[in-house]
Amino acid sequence: MSKGGVTQGSALSVAQVIVAMTGIIGDRTEARDLLALMQGRPRHWPAISASELLTRHESDAAERAAKKRASGAPLEYAAGKAAFRHLTLNVDERVLIPRPETEVLVDIVLDLTRDTSGGIAVDVGTGSGAIALALASEGRFESVIATDISLDALHVARANAVQLGIPVDFRHGSLLTPVTERNVRAIVSNPPYIAHDEADALPVAVRDWEPSVALFSGAGGMATTSELIRASAAVLASGGILALEVDVRRAAVVVEHLASHGAYESVRVLLDLTGRERFVAARLRETSA
């Protein structure tokens, strides 16, 4: 595609003006980050490559993205992309935006499985496919399965897998229902864990834009996690790993659920990037052959 007469610097200025009209704090930074994310470049790129010519398609897309950001859309939805570990994923309102803390969840699973290779990993509630794609590209698993109750989310995830050339077995259904295997090495999930009556306390960009099915889980926020703990015991291999992202207010409750179930051992709470109790990991009790 031929380049037009719009420079990176001009596109950045236009995006900044549009974003600034809404009163968003740090409009220059917002506009820069928006263009960088759309182009899959480092955050500083639009500023240091101001003379680079963009195609008409690129400059028009940047203006549309700035208008969407100005309407209140989260940065990643406006850009249509999100960074997750070494991956750049396509995202929109059909899927939860991958968070930096969830990258730590992937680290936890990779660390707990680093000593041996093979076996199956399952990402429950895959959304954009972020966790599954990271495990498939970085882990030592024979295969990775990803499930989601949302067909819309699976459409996004499958498209990301095709674009990245990473093999993942995507399956439609609730939690572990689509998984018929009974020797799974690792189950990982960032399930919905917000109580319905906590919706008003959420940031508007989360509550009004991200899919509710990926956010809310019953009156106490524990319905999905509790069901996943129960179902995982029937799917994991002996010594298999269950790793969950949890509400920082409910990590202790999740630990209690795991302990009371009786099938798990080595239960522990792990911290996120800000030192909060964000993850819980456990192993299915070893059974003699």
Stockholm file with secondary structure:
# STOCKHOLM 1.0

chainA/1-289         MSKGGVTQGSALSVAQVIVAMTGIIGDRTEARDLLALMQGRPRHWPAISASELLTRHESDAAERAAKKRASGAPLEYAAGKAAFRHLTLNVDERVLIPRPETEVLVDIVLDLTRDTSGGIAVDVGTGSGAIALALASEGRFESVIATDISLDALHVARANAVQLGIPVDFRHGSLLTPVTERNVRAIVSNPPYIAHDEADALPVAVRDWEPSVALFSGAGGMATTSELIRASAAVLASGGILALEVDVRRAAVVVEHLASHGAYESVRVLLDLTGRERFVAARLRETSA
#=GR chainA/1-289 SS CCCCSEEHHHHHHHHHHHHHTTTCTTHHHHHHHHHHHHHTCCTTHHHHTTTCEECHHHHHHHHHHHHHHHTTCCHHHHHTEEEETTEEEECCTTSCCCCHHHHHHHHHHHHHTTTCCCSEEEEESCTTTHHHHHHHHHSCCSEEEEEESCHHHHHHHHHHHHHHTCCCEEEESSTTTTCCCSCEEEEEECCCCBCGGGGGGSCHHHHTTSCGGGTBCTTTSCHHHHHHHHHHTTTEEEEEEEEEECCTTSHHHHHHHHHHHSSEEEEEEEECTTSCEEEEEEEECCCCC
#=GC SS_cons         CCCCSEEHHHHHHHHHHHHHTTTCTTHHHHHHHHHHHHHTCCTTHHHHTTTCEECHHHHHHHHHHHHHHHTTCCHHHHHTEEEETTEEEECCTTSCCCCHHHHHHHHHHHHHTTTCCCSEEEEESCTTTHHHHHHHHHSCCSEEEEEESCHHHHHHHHHHHHHHTCCCEEEESSTTTTCCCSCEEEEEECCCCBCGGGGGGSCHHHHTTSCGGGTBCTTTSCHHHHHHHHHHTTTEEEEEEEEEECCTTSHHHHHHHHHHHSSEEEEEEEECTTSCEEEEEEEECCCCC
//
